[in-house]
């Protein structure tokens, strides 16, 4: 494996770890994005720049997600 391939693999592995951390945090908040994944088109290049695709969700789930985010913002403002 070349240095470039190793760097690309590390970049993708990092993106996968971040995706997993986000999925775990959402799960702890009682939320789950069913389409949460890496966008394969963004890491197909020799120098990948992976993007995490949050995917689609139902309006009720989007409402819950917004409420959790707002709660975090309020908590941060109160500190």
Residue frames as a rotation matrix with the C-alpha (Angstrom) as fourth column:
UNK 1
0.585 0.811 0.000 0.00
0.811 -0.585 0.000 0.00
0.000 0.000 -1.000 0.00
UNK 2
-0.250 -0.675 0.694 1.39
0.641 -0.653 -0.403 3.39
0.725 0.344 0.596 -0.99
UNK 3
-0.861 -0.120 -0.494 1.55
0.464 -0.584 -0.666 6.40
-0.208 -0.803 0.558 1.27
UNK 4
-0.793 0.606 -0.061 -1.27
-0.569 -0.702 0.428 8.02
0.216 0.374 0.902 -0.73
UNK 5
-0.151 0.750 -0.644 -3.47
-0.047 0.645 0.763 4.93
0.987 0.146 -0.062 -0.36
UNK 6
-0.443 -0.081 -0.893 -2.73
0.829 0.343 -0.442 4.81
0.342 -0.936 -0.085 3.36
UNK 7
-0.971 0.083 -0.223 -3.64
0.014 -0.916 -0.402 8.50
-0.237 -0.394 0.888 3.76
UNK 8
-0.519 0.830 -0.203 -6.86
-0.603 -0.187 0.775 7.96
0.606 0.525 0.598 1.81
UNK 9
-0.127 0.443 -0.887 -7.75
0.408 0.839 0.361 4.95
0.904 -0.316 -0.287 3.95
UNK 10
-0.722 -0.191 -0.665 -7.07
0.692 -0.217 -0.689 6.98
-0.013 -0.957 0.289 7.12
UNK 11
-0.912 0.410 -0.021 -9.30
-0.409 -0.906 0.108 9.80
0.025 0.107 0.994 5.87
UNK 12
-0.206 0.867 -0.455 -12.15
-0.401 0.349 0.847 7.40
0.893 0.357 0.275 5.16
UNK 13
-0.266 0.048 -0.963 -11.67
0.698 0.699 -0.158 5.58
0.665 -0.714 -0.219 8.48
UNK 14
-0.952 -0.089 -0.293 -11.82
0.269 -0.702 -0.660 8.93
-0.147 -0.707 0.692 10.31
UNK 15
-0.636 0.769 -0.066 -15.06
-0.693 -0.531 0.489 9.83
0.341 0.356 0.870 8.52
UNK 16
-0.086 0.591 -0.802 -16.52
0.056 0.806 0.589 6.43
0.995 0.006 -0.102 9.44
UNK 17
-0.586 -0.202 -0.785 -15.59
0.762 0.193 -0.618 6.99
0.276 -0.960 0.041 13.10
UNK 18
-0.961 0.265 -0.082 -17.25
-0.229 -0.924 -0.307 10.42
-0.157 -0.276 0.948 13.08
UNK 19
-0.343 0.869 -0.356 -20.36
-0.577 0.105 0.810 8.94
0.742 0.483 0.465 11.44
UNK 20
-0.147 0.247 -0.958 -20.47
0.497 0.856 0.145 6.24
0.855 -0.455 -0.249 14.12
UNK 21
-0.853 -0.196 -0.484 -20.01
0.520 -0.397 -0.756 8.80
-0.044 -0.897 0.441 16.91
UNK 22
-0.780 0.625 -0.019 -22.88
-0.615 -0.761 0.209 10.87
0.116 0.174 0.978 15.50
UNK 23
-0.129 0.744 -0.655 -25.10
-0.251 0.615 0.748 7.79
0.959 0.261 0.108 15.21
UNK 24
-0.404 -0.107 -0.908 -24.27
0.739 0.547 -0.393 6.88
0.539 -0.830 -0.142 18.82
UNK 25
-0.978 0.032 -0.208 -25.03
0.100 -0.799 -0.593 10.39
-0.185 -0.601 0.777 20.09
UNK 26
-0.518 0.840 -0.160 -28.31
-0.721 -0.329 0.610 10.44
0.460 0.431 0.776 18.21
UNK 27
-0.127 0.443 -0.888 -29.20
0.185 0.890 0.417 7.03
0.975 -0.112 -0.195 19.62
UNK 28
-0.705 -0.192 -0.683 -28.49
0.692 0.027 -0.722 8.21
0.157 -0.981 0.114 23.18
UNK 29
-0.893 0.415 -0.172 -30.83
-0.364 -0.893 -0.264 11.13
-0.264 -0.174 0.949 22.50
UNK 30
-0.252 0.833 0.492 -33.48
0.158 0.537 -0.828 8.66
-0.955 -0.131 -0.268 21.37
UNK 31
0.550 0.376 -0.746 -33.12
-0.604 -0.439 -0.666 9.56
-0.578 0.816 -0.014 17.70
UNK 32
-0.192 -0.635 0.749 -31.98
0.305 0.686 0.660 7.64
-0.933 0.355 0.062 14.68
UNK 33
0.143 0.162 -0.976 -31.38
-0.826 -0.523 -0.208 8.79
-0.545 0.837 0.059 11.12
UNK 34
0.624 0.215 0.752 -32.12
-0.008 0.963 -0.269 5.74
-0.782 0.162 0.602 8.97
UNK 35
0.909 -0.263 0.324 -29.99
0.363 0.114 -0.925 6.93
0.206 0.958 0.199 6.04
UNK 36
0.725 -0.688 0.013 -26.92
-0.574 -0.594 0.564 8.10
-0.380 -0.416 -0.826 7.99
UNK 37
0.677 -0.529 0.512 -23.92
0.622 0.783 -0.012 7.06
-0.394 0.326 0.859 5.92
UNK 38
-0.332 -0.796 -0.506 -20.83
0.037 -0.547 0.836 8.20
-0.943 0.259 0.211 4.10
UNK 39
0.730 0.496 -0.470 -21.58
-0.407 -0.237 -0.882 9.55
-0.549 0.835 0.029 0.64
UNK 40
0.392 -0.624 0.676 -19.64
0.538 0.752 0.382 7.10
-0.747 0.214 0.630 -1.57
UNK 41
0.727 -0.099 0.680 -19.26
0.609 -0.363 -0.705 9.68
0.317 0.926 -0.203 -4.34
UNK 42
0.864 -0.358 0.355 -17.14
-0.423 -0.898 0.123 11.87
0.275 -0.257 -0.927 -2.07
UNK 43
0.315 -0.826 0.468 -14.46
-0.624 0.191 0.757 9.30
-0.715 -0.531 -0.455 -1.31
UNK 44
0.834 0.036 0.551 -14.11
0.337 0.757 -0.559 7.64
-0.437 0.652 0.619 -4.71
UNK 45
0.838 -0.544 0.055 -11.28
-0.325 -0.577 -0.750 9.99
0.439 0.610 -0.660 -5.69
UNK 46
0.179 -0.874 -0.452 -7.58
0.504 0.476 -0.721 9.32
0.845 -0.099 0.526 -5.08
UNK 47
-0.924 -0.374 0.079 -7.66
0.147 -0.539 -0.829 12.15
0.353 -0.755 0.553 -2.51
UNK 48
-0.181 0.962 -0.203 -10.98
0.761 0.268 0.591 11.50
0.623 -0.048 -0.781 -0.79
UNK 49
-0.919 0.101 0.382 -12.96
-0.298 -0.813 -0.500 14.23
0.260 -0.573 0.777 0.92
UNK 50
-0.619 0.701 -0.354 -15.71
0.633 0.712 0.305 12.14
0.466 -0.035 -0.884 2.47
UNK 51
-0.612 0.571 0.547 -18.98
-0.655 -0.754 0.053 13.74
0.443 -0.326 0.835 3.43
UNK 52
-0.914 0.406 0.017 -21.36
0.295 0.691 -0.660 12.30
-0.280 -0.598 -0.751 5.95
UNK 53
-0.638 0.766 0.083 -24.82
-0.197 -0.267 0.943 12.11
0.744 0.585 0.321 4.46
UNK 54
-0.826 0.375 0.420 -27.45
-0.469 -0.045 -0.882 12.65
-0.312 -0.926 0.213 7.11
UNK 55
-0.907 0.414 0.081 -30.05
0.393 0.761 0.516 11.22
0.152 0.499 -0.853 4.79
UNK 56
-0.383 0.876 0.291 -33.77
-0.313 -0.420 0.852 11.41
0.869 0.235 0.435 4.86
UNK 57
-0.931 0.210 -0.300 -36.07
0.363 0.425 -0.829 11.25
-0.047 -0.881 -0.471 7.84
UNK 58
-0.075 0.989 0.126 -39.72
0.901 0.013 0.434 11.70
0.428 0.146 -0.892 8.61
UNK 59
-0.025 0.140 0.990 -41.10
-0.072 -0.988 0.138 15.10
0.997 -0.068 0.034 9.63
UNK 60
0.928 0.361 0.089 -41.74
-0.105 0.025 0.994 13.87
0.357 -0.932 0.062 13.21
UNK 61
0.504 -0.820 -0.271 -38.11
0.858 0.439 0.268 12.76
-0.101 -0.368 0.924 13.52
UNK 62
-0.263 -0.579 0.771 -36.90
0.638 -0.704 -0.312 16.08
0.724 0.410 0.555 12.08
UNK 63
0.466 0.526 0.712 -39.05
-0.234 -0.703 0.672 17.86
0.853 -0.480 -0.204 14.68
UNK 64
0.961 -0.139 -0.237 -37.52
0.274 0.429 0.860 15.76
-0.017 -0.892 0.451 17.47
UNK 65
0.111 -0.983 0.148 -34.02
0.980 0.084 -0.179 16.42
0.164 0.164 0.973 16.16
UNK 66
-0.110 -0.077 0.991 -34.69
0.215 -0.975 -0.052 20.17
0.970 0.208 0.124 16.07
UNK 67
0.815 0.478 0.328 -35.98
-0.223 -0.264 0.939 20.03
0.536 -0.838 -0.108 19.66
UNK 68
0.717 -0.622 -0.316 -32.86
0.683 0.532 0.501 18.21
-0.143 -0.574 0.806 20.86
UNK 69
-0.208 -0.809 0.549 -30.64
0.844 -0.433 -0.318 20.75
0.495 0.397 0.773 19.11
UNK 70
0.191 0.369 0.910 -32.62
-0.092 -0.916 0.391 23.66
0.977 -0.158 -0.141 20.59
UNK 71
0.975 0.176 -0.135 -32.35
0.096 0.215 0.972 22.11
0.200 -0.961 0.192 24.05
UNK 72
0.294 -0.946 -0.133 -28.58
0.954 0.283 0.098 21.89
-0.055 -0.156 0.986 23.63
UNK 73
-0.258 -0.336 0.906 -28.39
0.494 -0.852 -0.175 25.50
0.830 0.403 0.386 22.49
UNK 74
0.591 0.572 0.569 -30.47
-0.221 -0.563 0.796 26.64
0.775 -0.597 -0.206 25.48
UNK 75
0.886 -0.303 -0.350 -28.30
0.459 0.481 0.747 24.61
-0.058 -0.823 0.565 27.84
UNK 76
-0.055 -0.966 0.252 -25.15
0.975 -0.106 -0.195 26.13
0.215 0.235 0.948 26.34
UNK 77
-0.084 0.108 0.991 -26.54
0.173 -0.977 0.121 29.67
0.981 0.182 0.064 26.62
UNK 78
0.850 0.500 0.167 -27.41
-0.096 -0.165 0.982 29.12
0.519 -0.850 -0.093 30.27
UNK 79
0.597 -0.674 -0.435 -23.84
0.802 0.509 0.312 28.20
0.011 -0.535 0.845 31.19
